[in-house]
Amino acid sequence: MATSELILVGRLLLAAILGSTVGIEREKLHKPAGLRTYMLVCLGSCLVTVISVSFDMDPARIAAGIITGIGFLGAGAIIAQGTNVKGLTTAASLWAIAAVGLSVGIGKYLLAIVTTVLIYIILRLKKYE
């Protein structure tokens, strides 16, 4: 396996790890999207980004497609119950973790790690009502 392929595999592993960091937090709280969902969203975003860069596709178009597609996935997590809406935080965090996968895919590791830490901290904030 060539060195460049090892780097790409490393990116995929990092994306899975970062996705799991947020996914574990969501899983503990019994949210609709948990560990596997967050890992798959981050990993999939990373893979599609890596492929787009590797084949000289337009990375901006690929990124836009990923973000739009994840928006639809997040919409499925939103449930309206009368005047209450649930799932917005899950939808937003899925969208954010997809962006983390994009960051890893283009090799912006520090940005991806810091963003994951910030997502985790934000999700742990107390909910005030």
N, C-alpha and C positions, 0 to 999 in steps of 0.2 A: 504494500500500500504506500503510495507516494505521500510525502510530507503534507502537501496541500490537501489530500484527502483526509489525513489524520486531523488537520485543523478543522475541516468541515464536520467531521464526526464529533470533534470536541465541541463545536458550536451546537450541534444537536443535543449532546449530553447536557451542556450548560442550560439550554432552553428547557429541557425536561426538568432539570433541578430547580430552576427559577419558577417554572410553572407549578411544581409540586410545593414550593414554599408557600405560595398563596393558596393553592388547592387544599393543603392540610388545614389551614386556618378556616376555610369555608366548610370543609368536611366536618370539623369539630363542632361547628354551629348548625349542622344538619341543613345546610342551604341546598337549593335545587342543583347547583353545579358544584361539584366537589373536586377531589384530588385528581381523578382521571381526566375530567373535563378540562381543568386548568392546564394539566400537563400536555394534553393533546392540542389545545388551542395554541399554546406557546411553541410547542414542537412543530406543529403544522405551519405556523406562521414563519418560523425559522427556516424550515425546509423549502417552502415556496420561495422565500427570499433568496436563499442560497442558490437554488436552481435558476432563478431569474438573473442573478448576478453572473453565475457560471456560464449561462448561454447568451449573455449580452442582450437580454430582454430589457425593456424599459422598466427599471426598478420603481419608478414613481407610479406607473400604471398598476404594477403588481401590488404595491403597498396600498393603493387606493382600493383595489379589489379585495384585498384581505380585510381592510378596515370596514368596508361596506358589508362584506359577508359575515363578519363577526357581529356587526350591528343587527343582522337578521337573527343570528343565534341568540344574542342578548335579548332581543324582542320576545323570544319564546320564553324567557325566564321572568318576564314582567306579567303580573297578574293584577287585574283591577277587581277589587271587592267593594262594591258600593263607592264610597268616597275615599276609600283607602287604596293605595297602590303599593304592591309588594314586588320585590325583585329588581328594583332600580339599581341598588348597589351591586348586586350580582351581575347585572348587565354591564354596568360601568367597569367593574373589575375584570370581566371577560374581555372587554374592549381594550382595557389598559394592558392586560397580560399579552394580548395579541401584538401590541406595539412593542412589548419587551422582546417577544420572539423576532419581530422585524429587526430590532436593534442588534440582537445576537447574530442574526443572519448576515448583517452587513459588517459584523466585527466590532461593534461598539459595546464591548463587554462591560466597562465601568458604568456607562450610561444605563445599560440593562440591569446591572446589579443594584445600583443606587435607586433606580425606579422601582424595582421589586421590593426593596426595603421600604421605600415610601408607601407603596401600595399596601404592604403588610401593616405598617404603622397606622395608616388611614383606616384600614378595616378594623383595627383593634381599638380605635377611639370609641369612647362611650357614646351611646345614642341618647340624646336628650329629647325629651318630649314635653 
